[in-house]
């Protein structure tokens, strides 16, 4: 990792800095109470609680809030590995599939272990100047460890024009 990526990693893992950053850059993440439990180059954990702002009429966490938490667990890697990169690469989410298995009525923690896939895609994009798409997965579990939802996201990376 380069020095900018190490600095970003420290900021992301700092609860106070993440809260301030989310107010400025991701206000819905702040309002819904998304929290990064841990993040390194290989695994990310993002938590969301069932609460008044997140609920649906069926007394469970609204699907879009679950989607935000799952997306954040994968998007952190895209942000990390494109930071400080020369040449610079842009990224955007271009696809998503979700499978909701069980009602989310408490704390749901999303985990993504696909950091290496994103790192490889970003490096290939930067070196070969070709657009790259990568599929990554995030799994949401409740406090009992039961699977609540599975998400698959498709991220697209391309070199920025000078």
JOGIVEN-V73825 format. One record per residue. RES is the residue in one small letter. SS is DSSP state (2 for helix, 1 for strand, 0 for the rest). PHI is phi in whole degrees, 0 to 359 (none if undefined). PSI is psi as a letter, one per 30 degrees, with the letter a starting at -180 (999 if undefined). Layout:
[[RES	SS	PHI	PSI] [RES	SS	PHI	PSI]]
This chain:
[[x	0	none	k] [x	0	278	l] [x	2	296	e] [x	2	292	e] [x	2	292	e] [x	2	297	e] [x	2	297	e] [x	2	297	e] [x	2	302	e] [x	2	295	e] [x	2	296	e] [x	2	298	e] [x	0	276	f] [x	0	268	j] [x	2	302	e] [x	2	295	e] [x	2	296	e] [x	2	296	e] [x	2	298	e] [x	2	297	e] [x	2	298	e] [x	2	289	e] [x	2	300	e] [x	2	280	e] [x	2	251	f] [x	0	226	i] [x	2	301	e] [x	2	291	e] [x	2	296	e] [x	2	293	e] [x	2	297	e] [x	2	274	f] [x	0	80	g] [x	0	300	k] [x	1	222	k] [x	1	275	j] [x	1	281	e] [x	1	199	l] [x	1	205	k] [x	0	220	a] [x	0	291	f] [x	0	242	f] [x	0	217	k] [x	1	234	k] [x	1	231	k] [x	1	234	k] [x	1	247	k] [x	1	222	k] [x	0	261	l] [x	0	283	k] [x	0	208	a] [x	2	303	e] [x	2	287	f] [x	2	262	f] [x	1	278	l] [x	0	244	l] [x	0	294	f] [x	0	263	g] [x	0	60	h] [x	0	218	l] [x	1	290	k] [x	0	300	k] [x	2	301	e] [x	2	291	e] [x	2	290	e] [x	2	299	e] [x	2	297	e] [x	2	299	e] [x	2	295	e] [x	2	295	e] [x	2	296	e] [x	2	298	e] [x	2	296	f] [x	2	263	e] [x	2	294	f] [x	2	302	e] [x	2	294	e] [x	2	299	e] [x	2	296	e] [x	2	300	e] [x	2	281	f] [x	2	265	f] [x	0	289	k] [x	0	72	g] [x	0	279	k] [x	0	235	k] [x	0	290	l] [x	0	288	k] [x	1	240	k] [x	1	264	l] [x	1	220	l] [x	1	207	k] [x	1	280	k] [x	1	241	f] [x	1	197	l] [x	1	206	k] [x	1	232	k] [x	1	224	k] [x	1	227	j] [x	1	262	j] [x	0	262	e] [x	0	218	l] [x	0	297	k] [x	0	264	j] [x	0	241	g] [x	0	211	b] [x	0	279	k] [x	1	241	k] [x	1	245	k] [x	1	261	k] [x	1	235	k] [x	1	227	k] [x	0	244	g] [x	0	259	g] [x	2	301	e] [x	2	295	e] [x	2	298	e] [x	2	290	e] [x	2	302	e] [x	2	298	e] [x	2	296	e] [x	2	296	e] [x	2	297	e] [x	2	295	e] [x	2	300	e] [x	2	292	e] [x	2	283	e] [x	2	259	f] [x	0	52	h] [x	0	234	k] [x	0	294	k] [x	1	232	k] [x	1	247	k] [x	1	221	k] [x	1	263	k] [x	1	227	l] [x	1	240	l] [x	1	224	k] [x	1	242	k] [x	1	254	k] [x	1	239	l] [x	0	275	a] [x	0	295	f] [x	0	273	f] [x	0	86	g] [x	0	281	k] [x	1	290	k] [x	1	260	e] [x	1	205	l] [x	1	236	k] [x	1	235	k] [x	1	234	k] [x	1	245	k] [x	1	247	j] [x	1	258	k] [x	1	245	k] [x	1	238	k] [x	1	212	l] [x	1	290	k] [x	0	288	k] [x	0	282	k] [x	0	295	999]]
